[in-house]
């Protein structure tokens, strides 16, 4: 539901309502914290309350990354942000993924 001072109307979101446009990393390994900024100025630290998920693209099978922002709303990671995220990926039990806020987020199986 989109509410403006003048009107109230429903809109349909095809993918994600937000876009993560910036990522910063602090620390390393299991102690790492990944902070994301959205196109509307929200700052979110990935972790147990703000999970990262990777959904396979229907055509290519490539993972599409999303970050939970708030109240069931996600941000899709901009391509440059996704590339920055991949630079922090590590291997764990045959999976490639990233640590943030004490949680491990699997991107997929190791190639």
N, C-alpha and C positions, 0 to 999 in steps of 0.2 A: 504494500500500500504506500503510495507516494502522497504526502500531505504538504501542501503549500499554504501560504496565508490566504489564498483566494479560493483554492479548490482542493478536493480530495478525490483521488482516482487510483484505480489499480493499474499496475504495469506488469508485464511479463518479462522476466530476465531470462535470456537464452542460455547464458553461461554462468557468470559470476558478477555480482553487483559492484565489486571493487577490483582494482588492479594494484598489486604490490609493485612499486616502482623503485624501491631502494632497499638494500639489505646491508647490515653491518654485522660483523662477527666479533665476539669477545671470547677469549680463552681457546682451549683446544680439547679435543677428545670428548669424554663424557662430561667435562666441566664447561663445554662450549655453550654460548648463548647466541642465538641468531635473532636479530631484531629487524623487523620489516616496517616500512612506511608505505601507506597506501596513497592512491591518487586523491583521496579526500582528507589526507593529513593524519589518519589514525596511525599510531605506532603500536606494534604488536610484537611480543617476544614469543617465538615458537616454543612450545612445551606441552605439558599434559593438558592444559586448559585451552591452548591454541595450537591445534595439531596441524601438521603438514600431511597432505595426502597426494598420491600420484595416481591419476586415472589414465589408463591406456587410451590413446587416440583410436577412434573407430577405424580409420583408414590405415594409418602407419603402424599402430601399436606402440608408438613412442609415448613415454609418460608425460602427462600434462600435470603440472604442479599447482596445488591449491593450498591456501592457508586459512584456517578458521579464524575469523575476525571477531564476531560477536553474534549472539542471538540467532544462530543457524545461518549466518551470512559468511560467505567465503570471498577471498581475494584470489584471483588467478595471478600467478607470478609472471611479470613481464619477461620477455626472452633474456634480456641482459641480466636480470636478477636470477633467473634460473641458471644461467651460466656461472654466475658467482656462487650460487648454492652448490653446484656440482664440484667446484674447486675445493669445497669443504667435505666432500663425500669420503667415507671410509668403508672398509670391508668388515662385515660382522656376520659370522655363521653363514657364509655363502651369499649374503645379501650386500648390496651397495646401498648406503644411506647416510644420513647426517644425524648428529647429536645436537640437541638444544634443550636447555632447561632440564637436563637429566633424563630426557626421553630420546629414544632412537626411532627415527622415521625412515622406513625402508623405501627406497626408490624402485628396487627391483632386484632380480637375481644377478649375480656377478656374471659378466660375459665369459 
